Amino acid sequence: MPIKIPDSLPAAKRLEQENIFVMTENRALHQDIRPLKIAIVNIMPTKIETETQLLRLLGNSPLQVEVELIQMASHVSKNTSAEHLLKFYKTFDEIKDQRFDGLIITGAPVEKLPFEEVTYWNELCEIMDWAKKNVYSTLYICWGSQAGLYHKYGLQKRELPKKLVGIYPHFPTDLHHPLTRGFDDVFYAPHSRYTEVPIEDIRKIDELMILAESELAGAYIITDRDCRNVFISGHAEYSRETIAGEYTRDVDKGINPEIPYNYFENDDPTTRPNFLWKSHASMLYANWLNHIVYMHTPYDLSEL
C-alpha cells in the first residue's frame, strides 16, 4: 500500500523514481479505507532531505499512510524556503485539535546546548505532552530521543569526548519483541552526534527497555513497556550519502573531522560510502508501523 503525500511535494518525484509506492491526495480521496495518520515534527535544518528519507521508509509498508508535516512556530528556518514551509507544513496550533496514529520527532543539530536553551524547547515540550492523549505511538530520533528521555524521565545527556559518527554494529537484546522482529543477530545503524544518554542511566528506569545496543555507540532502541514512546539514538533514516555530506561540510568549515567509522571503503573519503543499514532501517520502520501503530491504534482515533 502507498504513502499518501501532497501532489507537489518535492520528495514525490524522487520516491517514484525509487519505486516507492506513493499516492497523491487526489487519488487517495477515491479509496474507501482509513490510512494511518502520521505527523512528522521536522526540526532538522535540511528539511526536504529529511522528508524524503522518512517518507521513503514510511512508504515501504503494506499500509496506506497519510503524513502531516509540522514545523516549529517558535523557530525560523534558515535552510528551507519560507515558500516550502508555507506550502507543505503546519504549525502545532493548526493540528493540536487532531489525533494521530503515530508521531515522529526528528533530530536537530542543537545537542551541545542545554535543553532549556533551545529556542523552541517550550513548544517541543508542549507537543510531547499533547502526544500523551492525542497520539498512540511517538518515535523520537537522535537528539529528539535525548529530548524525550529528558522531558519524560529526567535523563540528562552527556557530551562525548569526540563526535560519534559512522556506521556501527548493534545487537538486539530481545529478538521476540515486535520492534525487533526479523532483526539479524548483528545489524548496522548510522550515528552522528556529540552527546549520549548513558546506558547505565537508562537501565535505572524500570519503565524503559533497551531493545538494541552497541558496544561502541551505546543504547540504540529504547522503548517504554507498551511502545507508546520509542527512542532511537541514531539515524536509521539516513541515505547512503548523508554522512558524507556532513563530513564534507565539516571539512569545508575547517573543523578537521575524523573519518566516519566503518563508512568509506578503506577510510578513503573519495570512495562511495558503504550502505550497510538499508535493510535494518526498512524493517525498523515497518515493524513500528505494522506491529505497534497499526495493531494497537483504535480505528476511531477519538478513542485514544
N, C-alpha and C positions, 0 to 999 in steps of 0.2 A: 504494500500500500504506500501511497505517496506522502510527502510532507507538503502541507499547504502554506504557500507564501504569497506575498503581493506580486501581481503580474510583472511589475517593472523593477523588482529588487535586483541590484547588480549581481548577487550571488546566483540568480536563477540560470543565467546563461552558462556559467562555469559548471554548475552542478549537472545541468543537462548534458554537457559535453562529457562528463564523467559517468553518464548513465545512472545518476542518482534520480530516483523517481520523484519528481516534483509535480505539484498540481497548482495551477493558478486559482485565484479566488473565484474567478468566473466559472471555471469548470467544477470546482468543489460545490458550488451552490446547487448543482443538479444531482448531488449524491444524497441519499437518504439515510446516512449514518452519522453518529456523533463522533467527530475527531477528538483526539486528546488535545486539550488546551495547555500549551507550554509557554510560559513567559520567560524571556531572557533579559536579565539586568546586565547590560553590556557596559562595563566600566573600563574595558581595555582601550588604549589610545587608538589602536589600529582596528577600528570598529568593523569596517567592511571585511577585512581579512578574518576577524573572529566570527562574524556572522556566517561566512562561508564555511569555516571549519566546523562550527557547531551544527549548522543545517545539514552538512554532509553526513554527520553521524546520526542526527535525528531522522534523516531520510532513509537510513539503512535499516529499516524495520518493516514488518508486515502491517503496521498500524498507520492510520492517517493521523497526521499531527498538524495542528494549527498553531502557528507561532505568533507571539506578540513581543515586539522589541521595546525595551524600556530604557530610557536614558535618565540621568540624574538632573533634576531641575536646578540643584544647588551647585552644579559644576558646568563650566563652559568648555566644551571640547576644542582642543587646538589642532587636532589632526584629522577631523572629519568635518565636512562642509555642513554648514547650517541647513542648506537645502536638503541634504540627505537625511539629516536628523528630523527635520520638519516633515518630510515625506513619509518616512518609514518608522519613526519612533514615537512613543507616547511617554508622558511623564507618569510618575506614580499616582498623582492626583487624578489622572484621567482613567486609571484602571483599578483604583482601590476598591470600587464597589463591585468588582467582578471576582469570580473564583476560578481557580486553575487546577488542573490535574497535577502539573509539575511546574517548578521554577528553577532556573539556572542563574546563579550569581557568578560572574566571571572573576578572573584575577585582575590585578591592576598594579602598575609599577610604583607603588607607594609603600612598599613593605618596610623601608627603613624609618618611616615616620611612625611615631606613636599613633595608635588608632584614633584617639580623640583629636589629633591634629590634621587628620584627613578632612578636606573641605566638605565632603559630602557624608561624613560619618553619621551624623544625626539622621539624615534621610535614609541611609542604608539600614540603620537600626530600626527605623520605623517600618521599613519594608520587611525586615526579618521578623519583627513582632507581628505584623499583619499576616504574614505567611502561616503563622500557627493555626489560624482559623479559616484561612482562605485558599490554602494550597495543601495538596496531600503530601507531596514529597519535594524537598528542596535539595538541589545538587550544588555544592559550593566548590569552586575551582581555585587552587593555588592560594593567592592572597585572600580570595573570597572565603576559602576554608579556614584560614587563620582568623579572619574577622568573625566568622560564625562561631568558631570554638571559643573565642574570647568573649563575644557578646552573650553566648548561651551558657558557657561553663566557667568563664573567668580564666581560661587558659591563656597565658601570655606567650608571645613569640620571643625567640631569642635570635640575635644576629650570629650568623655563621662566620668562621674565620676567613672564608673566601666564598665567592659565588658558587653555588651548586648548579652546574649546568651540563647537560648532556643526556645520554640515554642509559638508564640504569636498570640492572636486573632486579626483579622483585619476586617474591613468592607469596602465594595465598596462604593464609592461616586457617581457612575453612573452605574447603572445596565444595561443600554441600550448601553453602549459603546461596540464595537466589542471585545476589550481586556478582558472585564469583563463579557462577555456573559455567562450565566449559573451559575455565582457565587452565593453561598449562602449569606444570609444577614450577616452572620459571618463565616469567614473561618480562617484557621491557616496556618502560614508560619514560617520557621526557620530563625533565625538571629544569627550571630556570628561575632561581630565586636566591636571595641573600639571607633569608631567615627561615626558621622552622619552629614548629611546636614540638617540644621534646617528647619523644615517645614514652618516656617514663612518666611524664605528667598526664598524658592521655590515659595510660593504664590505671591511673588512680581514680578515674571517673567510672563508677560502676555502670552507669547508663550507656557508656560508649563501648564499642567493639572495634578492634583493628582487624580488618579482613585481609589486608595485604600490606607487606612491608618490605624494606630493603636494608641490607647491611650497610649500604653506602648512603642511601637517601632517607632512611627513617620510615616512619609510618606513612602509608600511601593512601589506602582506602579506610576511612573511619566512618562509622555509622552509629546512630542510636538504635535501640533494640527493635523498633518497628520500622526503621528506614524512612522515617518522616524527614530526617536530616542526614544527608550523605556528604561527607567531606573528602575531596580528592586533593592531595597535596601537590600534585604535579599537573602536567598539561597533556593529557591523552589526546586532546583535540588538535594539537599542533600538526601541521602538514610537514612534509619532508624538509622544506627549505626554511621553516620558521626560525629555528635556532641559528642557522647560517646567516639569516638576515640580521638577527640580534648581534651575532659575533661581528659581522661587517660594520654594523652601526657603532659598536663599541670601539673597534679598531679606528674608525674614522674620527671618533671623539678623542683619540689618544689615550684611551683607558688601558691599553695593552692587556687585553683579556687573555686568560688561559684558553687553550684549545678545548672545546667541549668534549666531555668524556664519552668515549665509545660512539662517536658520531661520524667524523670524517674517516675515510679509508686511510689507514696508516697515519692518522692525525694530520693529514695534509688538507688544509682549508681550500685548496684549488680543486679537490675531487668532489664528486657528487655525494651528498650525505647518505648514510645507510638508513633505510626506512624499516626499522625493526619493531615498531609498535602498532602498525596499522590494524592488524587482526585483533589485538587486545583492545584498542580503542573502540572498534566496532562492537565487540562483544560486551564491553562495559556499558556502553550507552544502550545497546539493545536489551541487556538484562535490566537496566534501570527502567526503561520504558515498558517492557513486556511483563517482567516479573514483580516489579514494585508498583509503578504508576498504574498500568492497565489492570492488573489483577486486583488492586485494592481500592482504587478510587470509585466512589459511587457513581452510577450513571447520571443521577441528578446531583450536580455539584452543590446544590443548596443543602444537601445532607452532610456536607463535610463537618 
